[in-house]
Amino acid sequence: MILDNKTILITGGTGSFGKCFTEYVLKNYNPQKIIIYSRDEFKQFMMANAFKEYSDKLRFFIGDVRDKERLQRAFEGVDYVIHAAAMKQVPACEYNPNEAIKTNIHGAQNIIDAALDSGVKKVVALSTDKAVNPVNLYGGTKLVSDKLFIAANAYAGHKDISFSIVRYGNVAGSRGSVIPFFANIIKNGGTELPITDYRMTRFWISLEEGVQLVIKALEEAKGGETFISKIPSFKITDLAQAMLPGCKMPEVGIREGEKLHEIMVTVEDSMNTYEYDKHYIIYPQMKFNERQRFEPTGKRVADGFSYSSGNNTEWLSVEEIKELLKTVHYEV
């Protein structure tokens, strides 16, 4: 079992992903230790209380990914690093570009340097659909971050370390996403759910599916791959009808930095993309070290292939969305 007797560190570990990853690993594996690395002492306090029964397995480090010295201290004795920390809110990144760059780009480089210097074996960084053909600063910083982690394999030398990427879009029910936004309107007695554009689509992925993809990357990555789940799409208008049947849906216009569809694989990436049963892998265009002996067992996608929530082959109906909503946990 890949995580048994291993020490795992999660940056941004008090977020939705970090809490779900921690719970999943503690219930399904026997890790030596899970280190939660984040800036918010109150969130760490709350998480420690929520996982009291596992207190012997959990450690909490206050720290910022901008602080390389603190990262180097936290990485001592760590086997695997999951990099989930980021500035993620599109408006906040647009208004505070220097801060987004410090966290999402400089922080990524600090993770890489600390991992190379500390004996870490594997690093998996969480990406986003917004890094693909970016139209906002958040996407731009995450594109640079992805490139840094892929190229980091060139600096491994003789060290037994690999860096890889996991990419997915907005997780169902995550903070700031459309489901809690609609739920808040409904909770307050609203009868209309605003739609930015009637054509808009999104992928549906649960937190647990995101966690499972990260574990797959830990199990299989040789370094430089980007792992992408094969998941269904849905129309935002169908989501609105699933949450408030028969509601009016005024079209209010697309927001700054927003896309009509979530894009995971571009046409340009198709030359290096292979399809597997439940996921795609984009392999790096160049080999960075001798351990990167890629022997894809999947099927290479056709030239011109792209994967977005708008051209998907699997779609959720209103009824299917209703059923999935029963499994989604979110704060209103």
C-alpha positions in Angstrom: 0.0 0.0 0.0 1.6 3.2 -1.3 0.9 5.3 1.8 1.5 2.8 4.6 4.2 3.8 7.0 4.9 6.9 5.0 5.1 10.5 6.2 2.9 12.8 4.1 2.8 16.6 4.1 -0.1 18.6 2.7 0.4 22.3 2.0 -2.8 24.2 2.5 -3.9 21.2 4.4 -6.8 22.8 6.3 -8.7 23.4 3.0 -11.5 21.3 1.6 -9.0 19.0 -0.3 -6.6 18.6 2.7 -9.4 17.6 5.1 -10.8 15.1 2.7 -7.4 13.7 1.8 -6.5 13.3 5.5 -9.8 11.6 6.3 -9.5 9.2 3.3 -5.9 8.3 4.0 -6.5 7.7 7.7 -9.4 5.4 7.0 -7.9 3.5 4.1 -4.1 3.4 4.9 -1.8 3.2 7.8 0.5 6.3 7.4 3.3 7.0 9.8 2.3 10.6 10.0 0.4 13.3 8.1 1.7 16.9 8.5 -0.8 19.7 7.9 1.1 22.8 6.7 -0.9 26.0 6.5 -1.1 29.6 7.7 -4.3 29.7 9.7 -4.0 28.6 13.3 -7.7 28.6 13.9 -8.4 26.3 11.0 -5.6 24.0 12.3 -7.2 24.1 15.8 -10.6 23.1 14.3 -9.1 20.4 12.2 -7.2 18.9 15.1 -10.5 18.7 17.1 -12.2 17.1 14.2 -9.5 14.4 13.9 -9.0 13.9 17.7 -9.1 10.1 17.4 -6.1 10.3 15.1 -4.0 12.7 17.1 -1.1 10.3 17.2 -0.9 10.4 13.4 -1.4 14.1 12.8 1.0 17.0 13.1 0.3 20.7 12.5 2.8 23.2 11.2 2.1 26.9 11.0 3.9 28.1 7.9 3.6 29.9 4.5 4.8 28.4 1.2 6.5 31.8 0.7 8.9 30.9 3.5 11.5 28.5 2.1 13.3 28.0 5.5 10.1 27.0 7.2 9.3 24.6 4.4 12.8 23.0 4.7 12.2 22.5 8.4 8.7 21.0 7.8 10.0 18.7 5.0 12.5 16.9 7.1 11.7 13.2 7.2 8.8 13.6 4.7 8.2 11.0 2.0 5.4 12.6 0.0 4.3 16.2 -0.5 0.9 17.2 -1.8 0.9 20.8 -2.8 -2.6 22.2 -2.4 -1.8 25.7 -1.1 -2.7 28.6 -3.5 -4.4 31.9 -3.9 -7.5 30.6 -5.7 -10.1 33.4 -5.8 -10.0 35.0 -9.3 -11.0 38.5 -8.2 -8.5 38.5 -5.3 -5.7 37.5 -7.7 -6.7 40.2 -10.2 -6.7 42.9 -7.5 -3.6 41.6 -5.7 -1.4 40.3 -8.6 1.9 40.6 -6.7 0.5 38.5 -3.8 -0.8 35.8 -6.2 2.6 35.6 -7.8 4.4 35.3 -4.5 2.1 32.5 -3.3 1.4 30.6 -6.6 4.7 31.0 -8.4 7.4 31.8 -5.8 5.7 29.4 -3.4 5.8 26.6 -6.0 9.5 27.2 -6.5 10.1 27.1 -2.8 8.3 23.7 -2.6 10.5 22.4 -5.3 13.7 23.6 -3.7 12.8 22.4 -0.3 11.8 19.0 -1.6 15.0 18.6 -3.6 17.1 19.4 -0.5 15.1 17.4 2.1 15.0 13.8 0.7 11.3 13.9 -0.3 10.5 11.0 -2.7 7.4 12.3 -4.5 5.7 15.7 -5.0 2.2 16.0 -6.4 0.9 19.5 -7.1 -2.7 20.3 -7.6 -3.5 22.2 -10.8 -6.7 23.7 -12.2 -8.6 23.9 -15.5 -7.9 27.7 -15.3 -4.2 26.9 -16.0 -5.2 25.7 -19.5 -5.4 28.6 -22.0 -5.5 31.1 -19.0 -7.7 34.2 -19.3 -7.1 35.5 -15.7 -4.1 36.0 -13.4 -4.9 33.0 -11.3 -4.8 30.7 -14.3 -1.6 32.4 -15.5 0.1 31.8 -12.1 -1.0 28.2 -12.0 0.2 27.6 -15.6 3.7 28.8 -14.5 3.4 26.7 -11.4 2.6 23.6 -13.4 5.6 24.3 -15.7 7.9 24.7 -12.7 6.9 21.4 -11.2 7.2 19.5 -14.5 10.7 21.0 -15.2 11.7 20.3 -11.5 12.4 16.7 -12.6 15.5 18.0 -14.5 17.1 19.0 -11.2 16.6 15.7 -9.5 20.0 14.4 -10.6 20.7 11.1 -8.8 18.0 11.9 -6.1 15.1 9.5 -6.0 12.4 12.1 -6.4 9.6 12.8 -8.9 7.3 15.8 -9.5 3.9 15.4 -11.1 0.6 17.3 -11.6 -3.0 16.5 -11.0 -5.5 18.7 -12.8 -9.3 19.1 -12.2 -11.8 22.0 -12.1 -14.1 23.3 -9.4 -14.9 20.6 -6.9 -18.7 20.1 -6.4 -19.7 22.2 -3.3 -16.3 23.8 -2.8 -16.1 27.3 -1.3 -16.9 30.1 -3.8 -18.4 27.7 -6.4 -21.9 27.7 -7.9 -23.6 25.1 -5.7 -23.2 27.0 -2.3 -24.0 30.2 -4.2 -27.3 28.8 -5.5 -28.0 27.2 -2.1 -27.6 30.5 -0.3 -30.1 32.2 -2.6 -32.6 29.3 -2.0 -32.0 29.4 1.8 -32.9 33.1 1.8 -36.2 32.5 0.0 -35.1 33.4 -3.5 -37.1 32.1 -6.5 -34.6 33.0 -9.2 -31.2 31.6 -9.8 -29.0 33.9 -12.0 -27.1 32.3 -14.8 -24.0 34.0 -16.2 -24.5 32.4 -19.7 -27.0 29.8 -20.7 -24.3 27.9 -22.7 -22.1 27.5 -19.6 -20.9 24.0 -18.7 -18.8 22.5 -15.9 -17.3 19.1 -15.0 -18.6 17.3 -11.9 -15.9 15.9 -9.6 -16.2 15.1 -5.9 -13.5 15.8 -3.4 -13.0 12.0 -2.9 -12.5 11.5 -6.7 -9.9 14.3 -6.5 -8.2 12.5 -3.6 -8.2 9.2 -5.5 -6.5 10.8 -8.5 -3.8 12.2 -6.3 -3.1 8.8 -4.9 -3.0 7.3 -8.4 -0.4 9.9 -9.3 1.6 8.9 -6.1 1.4 5.3 -7.2 2.2 5.7 -10.9 4.1 8.9 -11.6 7.7 8.8 -12.8 7.9 12.5 -13.1 6.4 15.2 -15.3 3.0 13.7 -16.0 -0.3 15.6 -15.7 -3.1 13.3 -14.5 -6.7 14.3 -15.4 -9.9 12.4 -14.4 -12.5 11.3 -16.9 -15.7 12.8 -15.3 -19.2 13.8 -16.5 -20.2 17.3 -17.5 -23.4 19.3 -16.7 -25.1 22.4 -17.8 -25.3 25.2 -15.3 -29.0 25.6 -16.3 -29.6 21.9 -15.4 -27.9 22.4 -12.0 -30.2 25.4 -11.3 -33.3 23.3 -12.2 -32.0 20.4 -10.0 -31.6 22.7 -7.0 -34.8 24.7 -7.5 -37.2 23.0 -10.0 -39.1 25.4 -12.1 -37.2 28.5 -11.1 -36.6 31.5 -13.3 -33.1 31.8 -14.6 -32.2 35.3 -15.6 -29.1 35.5 -17.8 -26.8 38.1 -16.1 -23.6 38.0 -18.2 -20.3 36.2 -17.9 -18.0 37.5 -15.2 -14.5 38.9 -15.7 -12.0 36.0 -16.0 -14.7 33.4 -16.4 -14.9 30.8 -19.1 -17.9 29.1 -20.7 -16.3 25.7 -20.4 -13.7 24.0 -18.2 -10.8 22.9 -20.4 -8.5 20.1 -19.3 -6.6 19.0 -22.4 -5.9 21.3 -25.4 -5.5 20.3 -29.0 -1.8 21.2 -28.6 -1.5 18.7 -25.7 -3.2 15.9 -27.7 0.2 14.7 -29.2 1.4 13.7 -25.7 -2.0 12.6 -24.2 -3.0 9.0 -23.5 -6.4 7.7 -22.5 -6.9 5.2 -19.7 -10.0 3.6 -18.3 -10.8 6.4 -15.8 -8.3 9.1 -16.6 -6.0 10.8 -19.1 -2.3 11.4 -18.7 -0.4 14.2 -20.5 3.2 13.1 -20.7 6.0 15.7 -20.7 7.3 16.8 -24.1 10.9 16.1 -23.0 12.6 13.6 -20.8 14.2 15.3 -17.8 16.1 12.5 -16.2 17.0 8.8 -16.6 14.1 7.5 -14.4 11.5 8.9 -16.8 11.2 5.8 -18.8 7.6 6.3 -19.9 5.9 3.2 -21.4 2.3 4.3 -21.8 -0.2 1.4 -21.6 -3.1 3.6 -22.5 -4.4 4.6 -26.0 -2.9 7.7 -27.5 -5.7 10.2 -28.3 -6.4 11.3 -31.8 -4.7 14.3 -33.3 -6.8 17.3 -32.7 -8.4 15.8 -29.6 -9.4 18.2 -26.8 -11.1 17.6 -23.5 -13.5 20.2 -22.1 -16.7 20.2 -20.2 -18.4 21.5 -23.4 -17.3 18.6 -25.7 -17.5 15.8 -23.2 -19.2 12.5 -24.2 -20.7 11.9 -20.7 -23.4 14.3 -19.4 -25.5 14.5 -16.2 -29.3 14.8 -16.4 -31.2 17.0 -14.0 -32.3 13.9 -12.1 -28.8 12.6 -11.9 -27.6 16.0 -10.6 -30.4 15.8 -7.9 -29.1 12.5 -6.7 -25.4 13.6 -6.7 -26.4 16.8 -4.7 -27.4 14.5 -1.8 -23.8 13.5 -1.4 -22.3 17.0 -1.6 -21.3 18.7 1.7 -21.0 22.5 1.6 -21.3 25.6 3.8 -23.9 28.2 3.0 
